[in-house]
Amino acid sequence: MTGVTLTNAVKRYGEVQTIFDVNLEIEDGEFCVFVGPSGCGKSTLLRMVAGLEETTAGKIHIGNRDVTHLDAAERGVAMVFQSYALYPHMTVEENMGFGLKMTGHPKEEIKAKVAEASRILKLDPYLKRKPKALSGGQRQRVAIGRAIVRGPEVFLFDEPLSNLDAELRVDMRVEIARLHKEIGATMIYVTHDQVEAMTLADKIVVLRAGRVEQVGKPMDLYNDPDNRFVAGFIGSPSMNFVEGEVRGGKVTVAAFGGREIITPIALPADGAKVIVGLRPQHITVSPQGPATLELRERLGAVAYDHLICADGSKIIVETRGEDSLEEGASVRLDFSDDDVFLFDATTENRLR
């Protein structure tokens, strides 16, 4: 069993602390994605697991081994970086086998392992090529193949698709998902792209400012976020947030023309402010109302309407099919009370 466990993991650079008491358990064979905005600490946390950053306090276990203070080479991990870092003068085959060659493995063993990695990644036609003769996606597959050849207990990916264009990113997402299913190894993957996180992960770890905000399965985080940050970060387009006020045991939403929300949730006292969250697909648009259709993004079967509400709030609504509404039209907005998420206006934690 080769899972990864972090116990009260801390990282400081002098007086500056960047990782705060992270406790996390990644199961054997699990695909875990660290996601969050730039500067949240996700790459630092990954490098701590890899041994490329010293852990200031706490423990890191890979399987049953305490690797907190082991060198990177002794941890049984392989890392795939954003940069391909291939040797330009070597062929694909030589690049993939170079690590084993440097550690003195027999030629036949290296050849067999390279052949197996090449089969998994469909690189057989390119083995005799040099990196300059490969596309970006092919180079990234070679970098992944180099990691496979080492036979690590844990694969670590640090934003490996960031340098690829949109079409190649989709292709490589599929390749990485297929790779995980085929070899079944534990994988930890860092990205700021929540679409990658949702499509690849068995488990998502949402980070903000060096702290874990929430851990769970992709759809659990989407359907049941703990706070406004997670609710806004998971899902594309992001959840809409408008202000609400508690009045008479109901929530009144000025942005929706004074629309009242009836909820079984225990609410704060009358006069208290709350944050009302609604996903774009849960809002309906109809003619004649206090909101204004500012812009429509047509993406084929789906369109995203950008609207200005009665109180000046801006929201996005997902619509499907054709309608007669034009940009600049006055529209009415509505929703089902069952689709509403409510958050404390001060702490931004979910009201349940």
MIGU-206276 format. One line per 4 residues: number of its first residue (from 0); for each residue x, y, z of C-alpha. Coordinates in steps of 0.05 Angstrom, whole numbers, plus 5000, padded with zeros to 4 digits. Example, Ala and Ser with C-alpha at 12.3 -4.5 7.8 and 13.67 -1.06 7.14 Angstrom:
REM residues 2
0	5246,4910,5156  5273,4979,5143
This chain:
REM residues 352
0	5000,5000,5000  5030,5067,4979  4987,5124,5000  5012,5192,5023
4	4997,5222,5092  5013,5292,5115  5007,5307,5189  5009,5379,5213
8	5054,5397,5155  5084,5467,5159  5129,5506,5113  5165,5570,5132
12	5215,5613,5095  5248,5650,5152  5193,5689,5186  5144,5678,5129
16	5097,5618,5136  5067,5592,5071  5037,5525,5092  4995,5520,5155
20	4985,5454,5192  4961,5413,5133  4931,5345,5151  4915,5302,5091
24	4909,5228,5075  4914,5205,5002  4895,5133,4993  4936,5081,4955
28	4920,5087,4880  4880,5151,4889  4884,5210,4840  4887,5271,4884
32	4887,5342,4856  4912,5403,4894  4874,5463,4866  4872,5537,4884
36	4890,5606,4858  4962,5627,4844  5003,5634,4908  4958,5589,4950
40	5015,5540,4966  4995,5481,4923  5062,5473,4887  5100,5484,4952
44	5060,5428,4984  5074,5382,4926  5148,5398,4929  5147,5382,5003
48	5120,5313,4986  5174,5306,4932  5230,5326,4979  5247,5387,4938
52	5226,5433,4995  5244,5420,5067  5186,5409,5114  5192,5458,5172
56	5147,5420,5219  5100,5361,5218  5108,5293,5184  5101,5264,5114
60	5092,5189,5104  5093,5152,5038  5064,5083,5052  5091,5063,5120
64	5155,5103,5113  5168,5169,5147  5201,5208,5090  5198,5277,5122
68	5273,5287,5122  5293,5238,5067  5326,5262,5003  5282,5266,4941
72	5318,5207,4909  5301,5162,4969  5226,5176,4970  5203,5132,4913
76	5168,5188,4876  5173,5214,4805  5155,5286,4786  5130,5314,4721
80	5141,5389,4715  5107,5444,4676  5171,5447,4634  5186,5383,4595
84	5261,5387,4612  5281,5338,4557  5352,5331,4533  5351,5360,4462
88	5410,5317,4437  5377,5251,4458  5322,5212,4424  5256,5198,4458
92	5280,5129,4476  5344,5156,4506  5308,5210,4545  5260,5160,4576
96	5315,5112,4597  5368,5162,4618  5350,5160,4692  5357,5085,4696
100	5422,5088,4656  5452,5136,4706  5434,5090,4764  5469,5031,4731
104	5410,4988,4709  5424,4935,4656  5411,4954,4584  5359,4899,4573
108	5320,4922,4634  5321,4994,4611  5298,4973,4542  5241,4932,4569
112	5216,4988,4616  5221,5040,4561  5182,4995,4514  5127,4985,4566
116	5122,5060,4580  5121,5074,4505  5064,5024,4496  5023,5057,4551
120	5033,5127,4523  5030,5107,4449  5100,5134,4435  5126,5076,4393
124	5127,5116,4327  5169,5171,4359  5223,5132,4398  5279,5150,4349
128	5259,5223,4343  5291,5280,4382  5249,5330,4422  5252,5384,4369
132	5213,5338,4322  5156,5329,4371  5094,5370,4386  5082,5399,4455
136	5034,5343,4474  5083,5290,4450  5139,5322,4491  5096,5321,4553
140	5081,5247,4541  5155,5234,4537  5165,5270,4604  5110,5227,4634
144	5142,5165,4603  5208,5182,4636  5171,5182,4703  5137,5115,4688
148	5203,5082,4671  5229,5096,4741  5173,5054,4770  5156,5103,4827
152	5108,5090,4884  5077,5159,4874  5071,5204,4813  5073,5279,4824
156	5049,5328,4770  5063,5403,4777  5016,5438,4727  5040,5394,4670
160	4991,5421,4618  5002,5495,4629  5046,5503,4567  4997,5469,4520
164	4943,5501,4478  4869,5488,4493  4859,5429,4446  4923,5394,4470
168	4904,5405,4542  4839,5367,4531  4877,5311,4495  4929,5306,4551
172	4875,5306,4605  4846,5244,4572  4916,5213,4567  4931,5225,4640
176	4864,5197,4662  4875,5136,4619  4945,5127,4647  4919,5128,4718
180	4867,5075,4703  4919,5031,4668  4975,5033,4720  4934,5047,4782
184	4989,5085,4818  4978,5140,4870  4980,5207,4835  4982,5278,4862
188	4968,5333,4812  4973,5408,4820  4932,5456,4778  4898,5524,4783
192	4848,5500,4731  4786,5475,4766  4762,5440,4701  4824,5396,4704
196	4811,5383,4777  4738,5364,4766  4752,5318,4707  4814,5282,4733
200	4807,5276,4809  4783,5222,4855  4796,5272,4910  4804,5348,4907
204	4842,5389,4959  4822,5463,4954  4877,5508,4981  4876,5582,4998
208	4935,5621,5028  4970,5557,5051  4909,5527,5085  4863,5470,5065
212	4793,5498,5054  4759,5432,5038  4775,5361,5016  4727,5315,4980
216	4703,5283,4916  4693,5331,4858  4617,5330,4858  4614,5332,4934
220	4652,5397,4933  4608,5423,4876  4543,5405,4909  4561,5416,4982
224	4615,5470,4990  4635,5489,5061  4645,5563,5047  4640,5618,4995
228	4711,5608,4970  4701,5535,4952  4632,5549,4923  4661,5603,4878
232	4723,5565,4858  4691,5498,4840  4646,5504,4779  4651,5540,4712
236	4624,5593,4705  4632,5610,4778  4574,5613,4827  4538,5680,4830
240	4538,5717,4897  4490,5772,4916  4472,5804,4983  4411,5782,5022
244	4379,5808,5086  4341,5768,5138  4271,5795,5148  4216,5758,5185
248	4250,5691,5181  4261,5697,5106  4318,5723,5063  4302,5783,5019
252	4345,5792,4957  4348,5863,4931  4385,5842,4868  4324,5802,4848
256	4274,5858,4860  4260,5840,4933  4250,5766,4919  4241,5727,4985
260	4274,5661,5000  4240,5611,5046  4289,5562,5076  4290,5510,5131
264	4361,5533,5150  4368,5568,5217  4379,5641,5199  4412,5698,5238
268	4369,5751,5272  4327,5799,5231  4368,5853,5198  4429,5808,5190
272	4464,5806,5122  4476,5739,5087  4509,5720,5021  4463,5686,4971
276	4497,5638,4923  4465,5614,4858  4497,5574,4802  4487,5603,4731
280	4444,5544,4708  4396,5553,4766  4372,5623,4747  4317,5634,4696
284	4310,5695,4652  4244,5721,4625  4222,5787,4592  4204,5851,4628
288	4237,5861,4695  4285,5905,4735  4349,5871,4709  4386,5887,4644
292	4417,5838,4595  4485,5870,4585  4521,5818,4542  4507,5749,4514
296	4563,5700,4500  4540,5649,4450  4579,5583,4452  4534,5541,4407
300	4483,5501,4446  4498,5541,4509  4499,5617,4520  4522,5657,4580
304	4481,5719,4595  4516,5774,4633  4464,5815,4671  4461,5876,4715
308	4411,5867,4772  4364,5916,4803  4415,5936,4857  4474,5940,4808
312	4500,5870,4822  4528,5832,4763  4512,5759,4751  4519,5706,4697
316	4462,5661,4675  4470,5598,4633  4416,5591,4579  4403,5538,4526
320	4367,5544,4460  4346,5607,4424  4303,5663,4452  4282,5732,4429
324	4317,5772,4483  4368,5821,4457  4426,5855,4492  4400,5916,4529
328	4333,5883,4543  4298,5890,4611  4290,5821,4642  4262,5786,4702
332	4305,5737,4741  4280,5679,4784  4303,5615,4816  4280,5558,4860
336	4292,5565,4934  4319,5494,4935  4378,5516,4891  4401,5571,4938
340	4466,5568,4978  4470,5615,5039  4534,5639,5071  4549,5680,5133
344	4566,5751,5110  4623,5757,5161  4657,5689,5162  4634,5668,5092
348	4621,5598,5120  4561,5560,5094  4496,5566,5133  4467,5496,5141
